[in-house]
Amino acid sequence: MDLTKSKEMVKLTVGALEDKKAEDIKVIDITEVSVLADYFVIASGTNRNQVQALVDHVEETLGRNGYQTRQVEGYQTANWILLDYGDIIVHVFDSENRLFYDLERIWRDGKLIDADQLQ
């Protein structure tokens, strides 16, 4: 996996989520604990429409930069949408499901990082 590419994807993703007012954006470096991906990006939206708008904007932003999703799960229900980009996996939740699934706790062996550190 190319960490430079992964970091670029994370920066673009965080920027896209911030553009659409995502809540509680977290980036977890899972390179040491999983072969699934390099990073998880986790964010919340306040309702179904915002969750879908966040995901749409991330896909559009990454697509413009040459990154295509491998898989999208949960778009219709929009309580937890997963975007798989291979090197990074983006999770966008509604508030209730974010609390319920608590990925930050499940992946606590990963390293919580500040997106600004991804230079």
Secondary structure, DSSP 4 states (H G I P E B T S, - for coil): --HHHHHHHHHHHHHHHHHTT-EEEEEEE-TTT-SS-SEEEEEEESSHHHHHHHHHHHHHHHHHTT---SEEESTTT-SEEEEE-SSEEEEEEEHHHHHHH-HHHHTTTSEEE-GGG--
